[in-house]
Amino acid sequence: MEPAATTTGGPAAPRRTSRRPRWLAGLVPLLVLGVAIGLFVALDAPGLDRVGVPVEQLTVERTILRPGEIELQLRNDGPDSVEIRQAIVNDGFASFTQSHDKIGRLGGDSVTVQYPWIEGESYEVMLLTSTGATIDHTIDVAVESPDADLGFYGLMALIGLYVGVIPVGIGMLWLPWMRTVDARWMRFLMALTIGLLAFLGIDALLEGSELAGEGPAVFGGAALVFLGAVGAYLALAGVDAWLRSRRRGGESGYRAAFLVALGIGLHNLGEGLAIGSAYAVGSLALGAALVVGFALHNTTEGLAIVAPAAREGKVSLGRLAGLGLLAGAPAVLGAWIGASAFHPSVAGLMFGIGAGAIAQVIVQISPALRDRGGGPLLSPLVASGLLCGLLVMYVTGLMVNV
């Protein structure tokens, strides 16, 4: 008979440890929620009966005019499916075709109405649903939509060069003069820069909110603009922290110039979207007067870019060209997207991203307004520069009406 094992003095038994990863426990609630939602949908919301008629909401995202045809690209931003039964143009019934018989929630559809529209006239298009609800859409000025061929995209690139790349490049020619300015007036120019950027940021929020309000409400409307602004602000803060970690001595001014160019480039992307969309639907005639207005308005952006870099030593021509392209070239991309695949919610988001990026840039370069003696941030000279920046952008903006 073997002696009983004692509880003391012997080696402790090894404790079994679970080899399951800890993050697996965090997935359990999500899996349960997914199963519950799947059952709820599969059983068609058991115990819940509809009260009243379906709620039908459609938003016209884009209008394409071809000879004898009016195409409306629709989005269902309501809670129920929508069936279109009739199309009415200027109080007269018209035949139509559509890609789907029923448009589900968040679904998109294309309705093509056969109607002999006349260029330059205005039209009221009304879609009648199966429940008797109506979706109204106004075409202020009927103009044939251009074909998206190589020549058309070349025209959009030319527009982007006119309103973005060239004016910014001209504004950057102020760099040699700014190097001769003493420290006191340099603070004035930095304040002027912040005034320019502040106007751009406010303008981006206002225009983005207006555009997003024209899109499907289900995507958030104006809230989408502020979501883009906050996201861009945080993202650019991360970029700035990364640049600081890689910064070499004497490059803080170039880093600030890079951030300014990035913020302006994001704003110009949204501006290009609006210009390209307006040009494609015939609501913008980019004549000589409007080109001059954009040139005056956007040349000040080049000044805003080179102002931080003026404090540095010699800046290579390649770096300056890169900054100019970063700020101006997005106008070309925006014009392409706006003319071929414009979406009001996306445009609103882009303007919000531009506004958030500009806000982060203002935070980064504001310390440069304080003199070396540690005086107040808003000295009379700095306040004058801020006001001048706002006024310059306002006055030049009067010549631009998109």
N, C-alpha and C positions, 0 to 999 in steps of 0.2 A: 504494500500500500504506500503510495507516494504521499509525502507530507503536503499539507495545504500550503498554497502560496501565500506568503506574507504580503501585507499591504505597505510595508515600509522597507526601505533599503534596496529594492529592486529598481531597474530602469523603468521610466514611465512609458506607457504605450503611446505610440505615435498618433497624433490627432489627424483625423481625416479632413482634408481641406477641399472645398468645392473648386473644380476647375472651370466652372461656368464664368464667363466674363461678367463683370459687375454691371456693364451697360445693358445686359440682357434684361435685367429686372426693370429698367426704365422703359423698355418696350412693351411690357405686359399691359399697362393701361391703354396704350395706343392700339394694341391688337384687339383688346376687348371692345374698345370704342368702334373700331372698324367693323367688327362682327355685328355689333348692335345696330349700327347704321345700315349695314348690308341687309340685315333681316327686316328692318323698318321699311326700307325701300322695296325689297322683294315682296313683302306682304301688303304693299300699297297703303302705308300709314294706317294700320288697324285701329278702329275706334274713332277715327277722325273723318267726318263727312264734310264736303264742301257746302258752304252757305253762300248763296248768291251766284252771280254769273262770273265766269273766268275774268281775271285781270290781264288785259292784253296791252302790251307796250312794245313799240318798235321805234328804233332810232335810225335815221338815214345817215350812214357814215360817209357815203361818197356818191356823187352824181356824175354819170358819164353820158355825154350827149354825142350821138352819131346821127347821120342823116336819117330822118324818119323814126328814130328810136330814142327813148329816154330810159337809161338804166339806173336803177336805184339799188345800191348795196346796203342791206339792212342788217340790224343786229337786234335780237330779242333780249331786252333788258328787264322784262317783266317776269313774274313767277310762273306763268302758264304758257303753254304752247299757243301759237297763233296760226290761223289759216286765213289766207287772203282770198277773197272771193271776187272782188271787182276793183277796177282802176278807173279813176275819173280825172280828166285833165280839163281845167277851165270849165267846170260844170258839164262836161260831156263825157259819156262813157267811152272807154278805149279798150281794145284788146291787149292782152299781156301774156307773157310767159314767165315762169319762175323755175328755179332749179330744184326746189323742194316743195311738196304739197303742204307740209307742216313745218313750222320753225320752232324748234324746242328752245328751252331756256338757255341763254347765252349763245344760241346758235346764230349763224349768219346765213343770209340768202341773197340772191340777186334776182330782182324783178325787172324785166324789160318790157316797157310800154311802147306799143306801136302808135306813134303820133307824128304828124308832119309839122314839127315845130319850125319856127322862123327865127333866124339869127337876130339877136338884139331885143327880142320880145321877152316878157316875163310870163311865167306859168305857175299855176297852182295845181299840184298833183296830190290827189287824195286816194288812199288805199282803204277799201272797205273790208273788214274782217267778217268771219262767220257769225260773230255775235252782234254785228251792227256797229262796232266801234270803228272809228276813222283815224287814220294816220295822215297828217297833213305835212306837205313839204313844199316850200316856195323856191322857185328858180328865178332869181332876180333878173339876170340877163342871160339868155340862152346863147351859148357859144360852143361850137363843136370842140370836143376834147381832142387834144393832139395825140397822134400815134407815138407810142414809146419806141421810136427807132433811134439809130445812132445819131442822126442829126439833132433830134430832140434832146438827147442827153448831152450832146455837145453844146447846145444852147443853154441848158441848165448849168453846165460847167462855166460857161462864159458869164452867166449871171452871178454865180458864186465868186468868180474872180473880181467882177466889178464891185460887188457890195462887201466882200470879205477880204480877200488876199491883198489886192492892190491898195485899198485905203489903209489897212493895218501896216503894210510895208512902208507907205509914205509917211505915216505917223512916226515910225521908228527912226526916220532920218533926223529927228530932233536929238538923238543921242550925243553927237559931238558938241552941240551947243549946251546941252545940259551938264556936260563935264566941266564947263567953264563957270557954272553958277556956284556962288559961295554957299556955305552950309545953311545959312538962315533962309535963303530963297529956295534952297533944295527942299527944306521942310514944307515950304509953300507948295512946291510942285508935287511932293508926295501927298499933301492934303488934297490938291487938285485931282490927283490920281484916285484917291479914295472917294472923292465926290463923284467922279466919272463912274467908278465901279458901283457905288451905291445907287445911282440912277439906273444903271443897267440891271441891278438886282431887283429893284422895285418894279421896273418895267417888265421884267421876266415873270415875276409873280402875278402881276395884273393880267398880262397877255396870256400866260399859261392858264390861269383860272378861267378866263373867258373861253379859251379853246376847249378846255376839259369840260366845261359846262355844256358845250354843244355835242359832246359824245355821249355814249350810253351811261346812264347814271349808275348802273350796276358796277362799273369799274372804279367808282369812287368820286368822280367829278373833280371838284376843286381840291378835295382831300388828297387826290393823287399827286397834285402839284406840290403840296407841302411834304408828302412822303418822299418825293424825289429830292426836294430841297434838303431835308434832314439827312437822307441817305448820302447825298453828295457831300454835305458838310462833314459828316463822319468819315467818309472815304478819303476826302482830301486831307483831313487831319492825319489820317494814317499815312498817306503819301508824304506829307510834310515831316512826320516823325521819322520815316524811313530815310528821307533825304538828309535830315539832320544827322542821323547815325553814320551816313557816308560822307558827310561834308568835310571838305578840306579847308584849311584856313583861307580867308578872303573870298569865299564863294557864297556868303549869305545873301548878297544882293542878287546874284544870278539865280539862286534858289527862289527868292521872292519873285523875280521876273518870270521864272518858269511857272510858278503857281498862278500869277496874274494871267499869263498867256493861256494856261489850261482853263481857268475860269471863263475867260472871254471866249475861248474856242467852244466851250459847252453852250454858252449863250448864243453864239453865232450858229451853232447847229440848229437850235430851235428857231432862230430867225430865218435860216435857210429853209426849214420846213414850211414856215408860213408863207414865204415868198414863192417857193416852188408850187405849193398848193394853189395860191391865189392866181399865179400865172397860168396854171394848167386849166383852171375853170373859167378863165377870161375875165376875172375881176381885178386884174392888175395889168396895166400897160406900162412896162418898164421903159419909159422914154428917157430923154436926156435930162430933164429936170429932176426926175426921181433918182437917176444914177448920181447926179451931182449931190442930191440930198444925202444919199447913202455914203458918198465919199466924204462929205464934211462930217457926218455923224460918226462914222467908223474910223476916220483918221485919228480921232482922239484916243481910240483904243490902242493904237501904236504908241502914243505918248505914255499911256498908262503902263505899257510893258517895259519900256526902256528906262522909266524913272527909277525903279529900284536898282537896275544894272549900272546906272550912271555913277554910283558910288564905288564901283569895283575898278580894277585895273583894266587893261586891254581885254576886250571881249572879242573872240574870233568871229569872223564873218559867217562861218558855218553855224555857230551857235545862234547868232542873230537871225539867220535865215530859218533855222529850226523853230525859234520862238514865233517868228512871223507866220510860218505855215501852221504851227500848232493853234494859233489864234484865228487865222483867217480861213484855212482850208476846210474846216467843218462846215462852212457856209455852202461849199460846193456839194458835199455829201448831203446836207440837209435839203438843198434844192432838188437833188435827184430823188430822194425819198419822198419829199413833199409833192413832187409832180407826178410820181408814179404810184405810190402806195400810201397816200396821206391818211392818217387816222387821228381825229381830234384828241383822243385820250393819250396817245403816244406823244403828240406834239405838246400837250400840257405837261406830261411827265418830263420831257426834254427841257422845257422852260424851267420847271422846278429844279431839275438837276443843275442847270446853269445858275439859277439864283442861289442855291445852296453852296455851290463852288465859289461864287463871288463873295458870299458872306464869310466863308473861311479865309479867303484871300485878304479881305479887309481886316479880319482879326489878326492875321499874321504880320501885316505891314504897318498896322497902327502904331506899334511902339516906336517906329522911326520918326513919328511926328514930334516926339518929346526931345527937347534940346539936351545936350550933354550935361548941363548943369542940374538936370532933374526938375525943370519947371513944369507948369501945368500942361496937360495933354492938349487942351483946347485954348491955346494962346490966340490973341487977336489975328496974328498972321495965319495960323492954322485954320481958324474958323473962316477967314476970308478965302483961303484956298478951297475948303470944302464947298462953300457957297458958290464959288466960281465954277467948280467942277459940275455941280448940279445945274447951274444956269447954262453952261456950254452945251451939255447934253440935251437940255430941254429945248434950247433955241435951235440947235441943229436937227433935233428930232421933229420939229415942226415941218421940216421939208420932206419927211418920210411918212407916207400914209399907206400902210399895207393892210 
